[in-house]
Amino acid sequence: MPLEKHSFWIPLSGCLMVMPGVHDTLGKSSARAFGSLFGACLGVLLFSILFPSQINNKLLYAVVSTILIILFLTIKKFSQFFLMISVTFWLVFLLGGSIAGVTRIVDVIIGGSVAILILLIFPAKSNDDFAENLEDWGKVAGYILLYMSNEEKLSDLKEKDFNTLYIMQDKLKRSANEFIIANRVKNDYETVCLIESIKTLTSKIELQIVQMREHIKLATVQLHEVRGEFQEYYARLNSLTNSTEIEKKTKEQKQSLDHYYFAELNLNIKRLEMEVGQIRAANKVFINS
């Protein structure tokens, strides 16, 4: 590389880009590559403007470097892209302009290629991750509904419980994206459509649970009237990965659940049960029942 003694940037970049799945690895690799490219251009431009004509002015050099580090600390929290712009900006300026810029860009590209190669050699088990995250999401959503069914326990629900639900929803979406990529590679577009549908349904159900809490707060719902309904939702969400339970309950509920108080939520849970059942039928390794 043009900049001597900085070839360690290659394995460092590769290690930092490797994520649990293809989707996240590609996202992080592209963000680091484009961020480094943009930051390197800024660093080279600033270096060429201020130096080498004033390279002996150590005070100016220190002041500019300090400003760039403050910029890095300010914008790095926004995203991986902004993090790489800011860190590459001050690194390239600090280490010599174009020489450092070329080295940094080449190293990041090689590191990203290594990260993607690692995933091709050791592919992630996206179906297992999705099944596990779907089950965890169902438990958290069901737990909240169970507490919402009891006036005494309702007050025990904290904002952190809903934050946990949002976190599980995000994990589920990420693992769904991985599953979608894996099935697109296999040209299994029917499974891709089912997974997309499950992502949409879980998001809707999450939103409806939050809205139900607001209804209860406004005393527009009598808990004693819908307690059994909440508990039924809890049981169904909790059994998302148990095929026998889903098939059994779906048959039993065809008549009894048509006139629920929260009809839209009931309909979305029904659809979710059917989609999960279809995924299981299409992909036997999706969930180990």
N, C-alpha and C positions, 0 to 999 in steps of 0.2 A: 504493500500500500504506500501511497505518497507520504503519508505521515507515519514515520517510524514509531515502533513500540506501541501502536494502538490497534494491533490486530486482535486484541482481546475483545474488541467491540463485537466481533462476529459471534463467538459463543455466547457472549452476554446478551446480544440482541435475540439470538435464537432461543435462549432459555426464557427470556421475558415474554416472547411471543407465543410460546406453547401454552395453550389453554386446554381444558378438558375435552373440547370437541372441535370439529372442523369449522362450524359457523363462527364461534368466538375467536378461533385462531386466525381465520381469514380476516375477520373484522379488525382484530388487533394488529395483524401484520400490515394490512393496508393503511390503517391509521398511523402506525409508526413510520411506514415508508413515505407516505405523502407528507406527513408532518415534518419528517427529517429533511425531505427535499425542500419544502417551503422554508423551514428554519435555516437550512444551509445557505440558501440563496440570500436570505436577509443578512446572515452573518458575513458572507463574502462581500455583499454590497456595503455594509457598514465598515468593514475592515478596509475596503478599498478607498472609501471616502476619507477616513481618519488617518489611515496609515498607508504606506510606510513613511510619508512625509513627516509625521509627528510621532514615529515609533519610539523616539527617545524621551517623549514626554510621559514619564511613568505615572504622574498624578492623573493626567487625562485618561490614560489606559486603565488605571484602577477605578476611577469614577464611572467610566462607561461600563466596565465589567460589573461593578456593583449594581448599577441601574438594571443591567440585563438579568442579574440574579434575582433582583427584586421582582422584575417582570415575570420570571420563571415561577417564583413562589406565589405570585398573584393569579396567574391564569392556568397553572397546571391542574387545578381541581376541576376545570370545566369538562375536559374529556381527554382521551389518549392523544387525539390529534393535536390539541392545544398544548398538551404536555410536551410532545415531541418538537413542536415549533419552538417553544420557549427554551427547552434545554439545548437543542441543536444550535439555536441562534447564538447563545452565549458561549457554548463550547467552541464553535467554529471561529467566532471572533477572538476568543481567548487563545486558541491554538494555532492561529496563523492564516485565517482567511480561506482561500481557494484550496490550498493543500489539505487542510482539515475538512473542508466541505466535501471534496471528492472522496476522501477516506471514509467519512461518516456515511455518506449515501451508499457507497459500494458495500460497506460492512453490513448496513441495515438490510439491504436487498439480499445479500448472501445469507444472513441470519434468518430472515423471513422464509427463504426457500428451504433452509434446513428444518425450520419449525414445521412447515407443511409436509416435508418429506417424512418427518418423524410420525406424523398422523397417518400417512399412507402405509407406513410399515407397521405401526401399532394403532389400528383403528379403534375408535371409541365404541362402546356397546350402547348406542343411542336408544335402542328399544328398551333395555333394562332401566336406563336412567329415566326415560319418559314414564315407564310404568311406576317406578318408585316415586317420582315427583307427583304424579297424578294421585297416587294413594295418599301421600303426605298432604297434598292440597285438600283432598276430600276429608281427611281427618280434621284439619284445622277449620274448614268451612262447617263441617258437621258439629264440631265442638262449639262453635259460636252459636249455631242454631239451637243446640241443646240448651245452652245457657239463656238464650233469648226466650225459650219456652217457659221459663220459671221466673216468676216475679221476684223471688228472693235472690236467685242467682244472677238475675239480669244486672243488678247493681255491681256485681263482681267483674263484669266485663270491662276491660280497660282498653284504652286506645292502642296499647302495645299488642293486644290480641288481633286487632284489625291490621296493624302494621305487619304482624307475622303472616296474615293472610295475603297481604300485598307481596311480601317477599316470596312466599310459596308460589304465587301466581307468576311472578317474574321467573322463578326457577323452572316452572312448568313450561312457560313460553320458550325459554332457552333450549330446554331439552326437546321440545316439539320441533324447533327449528333444526336441531341436529337430526332428529328422526326424519324430517322432511328431506334434508339433503341426502341422507343415506338411501331413501326410497326413490329419490329422483335419479340417483346413480343407477339404481336397479330398474329404472323406468316403470316403477309401480305407482302410477299417478292416481289410482283409486285410493291407495293408502294415504298418499299426500293430501288428497281432498278431505279424507276423514280426519286426519290430524289437524288440518286447518280448521275444520268444523269444531273439533274439540277445543282448540284454543279459543275460538269465538264464544262457544257455549260457557266455558269456565269463566271467561271475562264477564259475560252477562250475568251469570249466577252470582259472582262476587259483587257486582254492582247492585243487584237486587237485594242481597243480604244487607248491604250498607243502607239501602233505601228502607228496608223493613225496620232496621233499627231506628231510623228517624221517625217512621210511622208510630212505632211503639213509644218513643219519647214524647210525641205529640198526643199520646193517649187516644189515637184513632183505632187502635187494635186492642181488643180485650183478650188478654193472654189465656184466660181460662177457656175461651171459645176455640182457640187455635193451638192449644198446647200439644194435642196429639199430632197435629199437622207438622209442627216444628220437629217433634221427635221422629216422625216418619221421614222427614227430609234428612235428619241427622243419620238415621240408619241407612238410608239409600246412598248418601254421599260417602259414608264410611265403608260401604261394601263395593266400591267402584271396581276393585281389582279381584272380586270374588265372583266368578262367572256363574256359579250355581245359584248364589244368592240373587244376583241380578235377574237371571231368567225366572226364578221362582217368584220374586217380588213383582216383576213386570207383569206376569200373568195374573197375579192376585189383584194388582192395582188398576187393571184396565177399566173396571167398573167403579171401584171405590174412590179413585182419585180424580175423576172428571170434573168435580164441582168443588175444588179446594178454594179456600179463601184467597190464597196467592196463586191464582191459576197460571200466570206466566212463569213463575218460578217452577211450579210443578211440571209444566210443559218442557221447560229447558232441561230439567233433571231427567225427564223421560227421554228426551232426545240424546242427552249425554250418555245415558245407559245404553241406548241402542247403538250409538257410534262406537262406544268402547267394545260392545259385543261384536260389532262388525270387524273392528280392528283385530280382535282376538281370533276371529274366524279366519281372517285373511293372513294373519301372521302368528303362527302358533307359538313362537318364542317371545311374543310381545309381553305376556303376563303369565307367570307360572302360577296357575290356580291350585 
